Amino acid sequence: MTEFDLIVPSTPDEAVAVLHAHPPEEVAVLAGGTDLLFDLDGGRLRARHVVSLRRLPWRTLDWNGATLTIGSTLPLRAIENDPDVRARLPGLYTAVRAVGSVALRHRATLGGNLGRASPASDLVPMLLALDAEVELVGPSGERTVPVDRFVEASRKTALRPSELIRAVRIPEARPSAYLWQRVRPFHDISHMAVAVAFSPAGARWRVAVAGFPPRPILVPAAEAALGPAHPSDPDLERAAESIVREAPIVADRRASEEYRRRLVRPLLTRAVRACGEELR
Ligand SMILES: Cc1cc2nc3c(=O)[nH]c(=O)nc-3n(C[C@H](O)[C@H](O)[C@H](O)COP(=O)(O)OP(=O)(O)OC[C@H]3O[C@@H](n4cnc5c(N)ncnc54)[C@H](O)[C@@H]3O)c2cc1C
């Protein structure tokens, strides 16, 4: 690991100013460090300055009616321990608990998961199905970007130079479910994952799949196939077929294309049925 200065700003303005003062290739942002430290140690990143977010006032979780806003530096363990998240957003609760081990979740943050933009992220697909938005702050002020536009590809996000993720906003508590397949729960990342949510306000399903490059995606054809709140078996069959047909499922060193395609139907069926139970 190359040597770096550790800078620990106390306010968001200070953090943005520090980032702005250095060339982007010389500076890195540190939240929980569960991804970043590997990148620094392995030489993928050679930052001369590392800006820690640990003093920023972003370790927050606020419900406003049915809307949930989670500060970007809140450890995942705190999200999982919120009783309202468990009761009102069960899909998010399950997705958070799918991330690594308890020890890891004491450090890892939602902002870091979005910042890494992994195709196998457990949180991005669930946030897609929940129509979440990312609140950003940077030298030109604040802006909000839907998660679907924020995560562009592996390690590629819509973040502009010197911008930071401040929070993630989930507009509506929804019946939701997240199901994933992997070999060793605490050590592996998901080979294939399906996140579903039913929006009572919009009376429509949201379906996202993840686990393969380039990024987790929504599958509108599957959402349409599910139709009304309680899809029939043929609806489910059509939805699974549309994922197999339309999602860019590919093989990589972790799983074959065929294996991933075979996982679609059982994961989707169980996830939609779990939501159906909640709707009842
Ligand atoms: C053993 C192990 C198991 C894992 N298992 C899983 C798993 O099962 N599922 C899963 O989804 N992930 C998994 N991960 C990945 C990782 O833990 C998550 O991506 C985690 O949420 C990253 O959060 P962090 O706070 O540690 O981010 P960091 O490592 O601090 O940062 C990650 C990236 O995001 C950027 N960043 C962080 N915060 C911000 C911000 N506020 N604004 C702008 N940029 C920011 C950083 O600069 C960096 O590029 C695993 C990692 C390890 C080491």
Ligand as a Chemical Component Dictionary entry (heavy atoms), coordinates in Angstrom:
data_LIG
# 
_chem_comp.id                   LIG 
_chem_comp.type                 NON-POLYMER 
_chem_comp.pdbx_formal_charge   0 
_chem_comp.three_letter_code    LIG 
# 
loop_
_chem_comp_atom.comp_id 
_chem_comp_atom.atom_id 
_chem_comp_atom.alt_atom_id 
_chem_comp_atom.type_symbol 
_chem_comp_atom.charge 
_chem_comp_atom.model_Cartn_x 
_chem_comp_atom.model_Cartn_y 
_chem_comp_atom.model_Cartn_z 
_chem_comp_atom.pdbx_ordinal 
LIG C1  C1  C 0 -15.419 -10.183 3.182  1  
LIG C2  C2  C 0 -16.353 -9.271  2.413  2  
LIG C3  C3  C 0 -17.641 -9.717  2.119  3  
LIG C4  C4  C 0 -18.518 -8.881  1.428  4  
LIG N1  N1  N 0 -19.761 -9.349  1.152  5  
LIG C5  C5  C 0 -20.622 -8.545  0.480  6  
LIG C6  C6  C 0 -21.932 -9.021  0.184  7  
LIG O1  O1  O 0 -22.303 -10.151 0.526  8  
LIG N2  N2  N 0 -22.779 -8.195  -0.492 9  
LIG C7  C7  C 0 -22.406 -6.921  -0.877 10 
LIG O2  O2  O 0 -23.225 -6.215  -1.469 11 
LIG N3  N3  N 0 -21.159 -6.461  -0.616 12 
LIG C8  C8  C 0 -20.270 -7.231  0.046  13 
LIG N4  N4  N 0 -19.008 -6.764  0.319  14 
LIG C9  C9  C 0 -18.624 -5.437  -0.171 15 
LIG C10 C10 C 0 -18.647 -4.303  0.868  16 
LIG O3  O3  O 0 -18.625 -4.721  2.191  17 
LIG C11 C11 C 0 -19.827 -3.359  0.631  18 
LIG O4  O4  O 0 -19.784 -2.863  -0.674 19 
LIG C12 C12 C 0 -19.863 -2.195  1.633  20 
LIG O5  O5  O 0 -21.194 -1.779  1.713  21 
LIG C13 C13 C 0 -18.967 -1.018  1.290  22 
LIG O6  O6  O 0 -19.156 0.001   2.269  23 
LIG P1  P1  P 0 -17.929 0.723   2.973  24 
LIG O7  O7  O 0 -18.509 1.761   3.872  25 
LIG O8  O8  O 0 -17.008 -0.256  3.589  26 
LIG O9  O9  O 0 -17.255 1.423   1.705  27 
LIG P2  P2  P 0 -15.739 1.854   1.464  28 
LIG O10 O10 O 0 -14.877 0.671   1.284  29 
LIG O11 O11 O 0 -15.315 2.873   2.454  30 
LIG O12 O12 O 0 -15.946 2.600   0.047  31 
LIG C14 C14 C 0 -16.329 1.879   -1.106 32 
LIG C15 C15 C 0 -16.309 2.834   -2.304 33 
LIG O13 O13 O 0 -17.324 3.813   -2.191 34 
LIG C16 C16 C 0 -16.779 5.140   -2.110 35 
LIG N5  N5  N 0 -17.569 5.854   -1.107 36 
LIG C17 C17 C 0 -17.868 5.415   0.142  37 
LIG N6  N6  N 0 -18.717 6.272   0.743  38 
LIG C18 C18 C 0 -18.929 7.276   -0.131 39 
LIG C19 C19 C 0 -19.714 8.477   -0.087 40 
LIG N7  N7  N 0 -20.462 8.801   0.981  41 
LIG N8  N8  N 0 -19.698 9.292   -1.154 42 
LIG C20 C20 C 0 -18.959 8.967   -2.248 43 
LIG N9  N9  N 0 -18.218 7.847   -2.365 44 
LIG C21 C21 C 0 -18.207 7.019   -1.317 45 
LIG C22 C22 C 0 -15.316 4.945   -1.724 46 
LIG O14 O14 O 0 -14.504 5.990   -2.177 47 
LIG C23 C23 C 0 -15.007 3.629   -2.419 48 
LIG O15 O15 O 0 -14.747 3.835   -3.791 49 
LIG C24 C24 C 0 -18.108 -7.585  1.018  50 
LIG C25 C25 C 0 -16.812 -7.135  1.319  51 
LIG C26 C26 C 0 -15.943 -7.973  2.006  52 
LIG C27 C27 C 0 -14.565 -7.457  2.315  53 
# 
loop_
_chem_comp_bond.comp_id 
_chem_comp_bond.atom_id_1 
_chem_comp_bond.atom_id_2 
_chem_comp_bond.value_order 
_chem_comp_bond.pdbx_ordinal 
LIG C1  C2  SING 1  
LIG C2  C3  SING 2  
LIG C2  C26 DOUB 3  
LIG C3  C4  DOUB 4  
LIG C4  N1  SING 5  
LIG C4  C24 SING 6  
LIG N1  C5  DOUB 7  
LIG C5  C6  SING 8  
LIG C5  C8  SING 9  
LIG C6  O1  DOUB 10 
LIG C6  N2  SING 11 
LIG N2  C7  SING 12 
LIG C7  O2  DOUB 13 
LIG C7  N3  SING 14 
LIG N3  C8  DOUB 15 
LIG C8  N4  SING 16 
LIG N4  C9  SING 17 
LIG N4  C24 SING 18 
LIG C9  C10 SING 19 
LIG C10 O3  SING 20 
LIG C10 C11 SING 21 
LIG C11 O4  SING 22 
LIG C11 C12 SING 23 
LIG C12 O5  SING 24 
LIG C12 C13 SING 25 
LIG C13 O6  SING 26 
LIG O6  P1  SING 27 
LIG P1  O7  DOUB 28 
LIG P1  O8  SING 29 
LIG P1  O9  SING 30 
LIG O9  P2  SING 31 
LIG P2  O10 DOUB 32 
LIG P2  O11 SING 33 
LIG P2  O12 SING 34 
LIG O12 C14 SING 35 
LIG C14 C15 SING 36 
LIG C15 O13 SING 37 
LIG C15 C23 SING 38 
LIG O13 C16 SING 39 
LIG C16 N5  SING 40 
LIG C16 C22 SING 41 
LIG N5  C17 SING 42 
LIG N5  C21 SING 43 
LIG C17 N6  DOUB 44 
LIG N6  C18 SING 45 
LIG C18 C19 SING 46 
LIG C18 C21 DOUB 47 
LIG C19 N7  SING 48 
LIG C19 N8  DOUB 49 
LIG N8  C20 SING 50 
LIG C20 N9  DOUB 51 
LIG N9  C21 SING 52 
LIG C22 O14 SING 53 
LIG C22 C23 SING 54 
LIG C23 O15 SING 55 
LIG C24 C25 DOUB 56 
LIG C25 C26 SING 57 
LIG C26 C27 SING 58 
# 
